[in-house]
Amino acid sequence: MALLTSLLLLGFLALTQAQTPGCSLQSGVNDLALNGVASQISDLQLPTMGYAKNAIDDVKDTTYKDGSCTHTTKTPNPWWQVDLQQVYSISKVIITNRLDCCSDRLLGAQVRIGNSPDNNNPVCGTVTSLASATLPFCCNGMVGQYISVVIPGRSEYLTLCEVEVYGDRVKGCH
């Protein structure tokens, strides 16, 4: 009986963890990134395409040639970042990956959140699967002004078609 009680309690705790408050992956809250300022390590030199701001244009088109994705040059440890202009408690980050080609380039990319603009902030999550174009990360209230996507440890192109950030403003922080 004690074993059954323990298993039931463990199952309840697992469900509780999966239902982290403020981390529903459904829409309905404002995307904080839309009012941010995006930057990246480099721009692939193609007219009107590939710029950092494309990942916060509220267009989730996964085809690069349609002009709504970012693209860096092939660089060691490439990064993309959005400055939210204020400090927030981040509940979730959703990345939309490119699907017309090269989606595997994003494997191993880290989502980082913090108050340092140098992209060396704590990691919320790492891209370990490309089963879908939409890659959600529950960040459980990590606090920061800067959200970065970094591919550490290798020379690579970084392409993102959208980055959404959800959370609440931290009171008393500007």
Secondary structure, DSSP 8 states (H G I E B T S, - for coil): -HHHHHHHHHHHHHHHHHT-TT---SS-S--GGGGSEEEES----BTTBB-GGGGGSS-----GGGT-SB---SEES-EEEEEEEEEEEEEEEEEE---SS-GGGGTT-EEEEES-TTS-S-EEEE----SSSEEEEEEEEEEEEEEEEE-TTSEE----SEEEEEEEE-TT--
